[in-house]
Amino acid sequence: MTHPIELTIEEPLPGAYVWQLLETDDQGTHPRVLRRAFEPAESYELALSSGQRALQSEIRQRAPHGTGAP
């Protein structure tokens, strides 16, 4: 069974946006940080784009080999 993964964007300082991937248990509770940006991005859009790439990478790593998943 796979656990839900959520992409969040935070702004810990004005103009500094950080993405993180949170993995939860089967009920969607008890989130833990799976991956996080090394450095903040200058805009929400840049952080979102980077976070989406990280999420896609995580999905590819977890996909069973040979399924033809993109």
Secondary structure, DSSP 8 states (H G I E B T S, - for coil): ----EEEEEEEEETTEEEEEEEE--TTS-S-EEEEE-SS-BSSHHHHHHHHHHHHHHHHHHHS-TTS---
